[in-house]
Amino acid sequence: MDAISYKQKEYLYSYFRSKPPELNLHLHKYYEFLYFISGDATYIVEDNLYKIHPGDILLTRPGELHTIFFQSEKPYERIFMQIHPDFITEFDLFDKINSSPIGENNRIPSDIVQSFGLYDYFKNVEHYILNRVPESDAMIKSYFLQFLVAVNHALDNTVLPIKPTNNNRIDDIIDYLTDNISADITLDFLAEKFFINKYYMCHTFKKQTGITIKEFMNTRKITKAKQMLSEGADIMGLCYECGFNDYSTFYKAFKKLTGKSPKDFLTGD
């Protein structure tokens, strides 16, 4: 079976195996837990890059920009579960998940997944999807609840992002762009600063990370803008602090990456 899908109001379970799809940066209103089975891929969350391995779980929170980039045509197989923030509201099951800064601690490595038995919850949910009995929905919801409890324990043992480029210059460029969000940085400036041919730099950056330097810079800037908005910053003023020369450019970049205007993002519309 190459695909399984089961959706309810508060949660979704999905499994598929296919050729690597082409995915853009996107976000959603759910918590997503992706169990990676096979493929040659890098996971991008906001401005962090995670080289992923079979058995890893990738976690994204509501509002986090993310995508997956494939380095080869090796078949992509994965399971994911999406859980609405209103799921089981009587328990504080998302507090620890939300405690990490945006775009960080999104990878739970395979050894931790195995130690805490996280994969078992995916398979238990799938069992009751494929083998329907009167109590299936109750059991599925129960396993989602147990899964969140186990994830909270596992997050105490997660590791920081791993840059997957194996290219010191590209890693240095990533670090520089991350540390200098507000600067007006051009490709010519980067090439001169890091003693690298501009066209080779652009080609290598895209090949190693799956996104262009401009896309990376905009993602980093919009990540900062979202944080500032959540902290009550003025919409018109923050665009300059995030490295944009004018509000119109900031608005277009924000809308392209988040699917919302800054105002709608702030109000949750």
Buried (B, 14 or more C-beta within 10 A) or exposed (E): EEEEEBEEEBBBBBBBBEEBEEEEBEBBEBBBBBBBBEBBBBBBBBBBBBBBBEBBBBBBBBBBBBBBBBBEEEBBBBBBBBBBEEBBEEEEBBEBBEEBEBBBBBBBBBEBBEEBEBBBBBEBBBEBBEEEEEEBBEBBBBBBBBBBBBBBEBBEEBEEBBBBBEBEBBBBBBEBBBEEBEEEBEBEEBBEEBEBEBEEBBEBBBEBBBBBBEBBBBBBBBBBBBBBBEEEBEBEEBBEBBBBEEBEEBBEBBBEBBEBBBEEBBEEE
